Amino acid sequence: MNTATDRKPVSIIKTNEPIKEETKTIYMVNNFNLWYGENQALYEVNMGIPMNKVTAIIGPSGCGKSTFIKALNRMVELVPSVKMTGTIKYNDNDIFSSKYKVEDLRTSVGMVFQNPNPFPKSIYENVIYGPKTHGIKRKKILDEIAEKSLKEAALWDEVKDRLHENAFGLSGGQQQRLCIARCLAIEPDVILMDEPTSALDPISTTKIEELVQNLKKDYSIVIVTHNMQQAARISDKTAFFLNGEVIEYNNTDELFSNPNDKRTEDYITGRFG
Ligand SMILES: Nc1ncnc2c1ncn2[C@@H]1O[C@H](COP(=O)(O)OP(=O)(O)OP(=O)(O)O)[C@@H](O)[C@H]1O
């Protein structure tokens, strides 16, 4: 749900450097359409998602933001009635091709959800869960992975003395950083984030936003957010979705300061949504 705060006109707190032409594209989405049964949720989506940048997906409730990012890791196919046309290429591989294994895609593309969802296990076991299921058994290596991932997720200092305590003992914001650490432990190239801060308090939100900024050195990040100030603060590119269509996709500073489409302008200035 949008809040009144989200609807305030957006001020650019941080201007991002423009995407240079030579920036590599990690995902290329072409003429992508998606239906749930008879209802079309995405229409002719065309987007290149840049490598090592933060791409924000904004738009009003029900416009297809979650559907879009769940298509990027093929999670959307868990809904049996889903039909799709068009292509999504990840590193030049057609992700829907029968030759491309969904397991390979999921190893390269991690996901963080709206509500922190740690497993009912210790902090340590949460982080090493992925590497263990991929067959890593040596304790020394698992210890190294746990420390590295928790450091990258800016959580290590807070949990290093309680690694074997239950993850549910952490605060909501810490649990979300733990989920990010769990995602980093499988060494993905891409992190998909579906409203990762909407259940968090402002301080935890700021920590996650700072973390996202640091992580883009090593990862390509796609973040769905209802919060336009957040998109303006942390993303390099922003796509505005409306009724399943991409209305505008541009460098974030340009989209917010000089939108090309009246509907984008109306949305970012709080006239609807
Ligand atoms: N599992 C599903 N089965 C049928 N229809 C669905 C399903 N999930 C989403 N939809 C429909 O697809 C459309 C897009 O939904 P989606 O959740 O992608 O939007 P959203 O922009 O992420 O919304 P919100 O901001 O409220 O999370 C909506 O009309 C929604 O009702």
The ligand as a Tripos MOL2 file, in Angstrom:
@<TRIPOS>MOLECULE
LIG
   31    33     1     0     0
SMALL
NO_CHARGES

@<TRIPOS>ATOM
      1 N1         -0.8230  -15.4000   -8.6280 N.pl3     1 LIG1
      2 C1         -1.6070  -14.5990   -9.3390 C.ar      1 LIG1
      3 N2         -2.7210  -15.0770   -9.9250 N.ar      1 LIG1
      4 C2         -3.5220  -14.2810  -10.6630 C.ar      1 LIG1
      5 N3         -3.3090  -12.9590  -10.8560 N.ar      1 LIG1
      6 C3         -2.2290  -12.4210  -10.2770 C.ar      1 LIG1
      7 C4         -1.3230  -13.2060   -9.4870 C.ar      1 LIG1
      8 N4         -0.3340  -12.3890   -9.0380 N.ar      1 LIG1
      9 C5         -0.6070  -11.1670   -9.5330 C.ar      1 LIG1
     10 N5         -1.7320  -11.1830  -10.2720 N.ar      1 LIG1
     11 C6         -2.3500  -10.0370  -10.9520 C.3       1 LIG1
     12 O1         -1.3870   -9.4670  -11.8310 O.3       1 LIG1
     13 C7         -1.4410   -8.0570  -11.7950 C.3       1 LIG1
     14 C8         -0.0690   -7.5080  -11.3940 C.3       1 LIG1
     15 O2          0.1980   -7.9030  -10.0500 O.3       1 LIG1
     16 P1          1.5960   -7.6510   -9.3450 P.3       1 LIG1
     17 O3          1.5550   -8.3080   -8.0200 O.co2     1 LIG1
     18 O4          2.6880   -8.0230  -10.2700 O.co2     1 LIG1
     19 O5          1.5630   -6.0610   -9.2010 O.3       1 LIG1
     20 P2          2.4670   -5.1140   -8.2970 P.3       1 LIG1
     21 O6          2.7240   -3.8940   -9.0990 O.co2     1 LIG1
     22 O7          3.6610   -5.8540   -7.8100 O.co2     1 LIG1
     23 O8          1.4710   -4.7860   -7.0930 O.3       1 LIG1
     24 P3          1.7930   -4.3900   -5.5540 P.3       1 LIG1
     25 O9          2.5590   -3.1120   -5.6420 O.co2     1 LIG1
     26 O10         0.4400   -4.2210   -4.9500 O.co2     1 LIG1
     27 O11         2.5880   -5.5150   -4.9670 O.co2     1 LIG1
     28 C9         -2.5520   -7.6990  -10.8220 C.3       1 LIG1
     29 O12        -3.7200   -7.4690  -11.5740 O.3       1 LIG1
     30 C10        -2.6920   -8.9240   -9.9700 C.3       1 LIG1
     31 O13        -4.0080   -9.0930   -9.4930 O.3       1 LIG1
@<TRIPOS>BOND
     1     1     2 1
     2     2     3 ar
     3     2     7 ar
     4     3     4 ar
     5     4     5 ar
     6     5     6 ar
     7     6     7 ar
     8     6    10 ar
     9     7     8 ar
    10     8     9 ar
    11     9    10 ar
    12    10    11 1
    13    11    12 1
    14    11    30 1
    15    12    13 1
    16    13    14 1
    17    13    28 1
    18    14    15 1
    19    15    16 1
    20    16    17 2
    21    16    18 1
    22    16    19 1
    23    19    20 1
    24    20    21 2
    25    20    22 1
    26    20    23 1
    27    23    24 1
    28    24    25 2
    29    24    26 1
    30    24    27 1
    31    28    29 1
    32    28    30 1
    33    30    31 1
@<TRIPOS>SUBSTRUCTURE
     1 LIG1         1 GROUP 0 **** ****
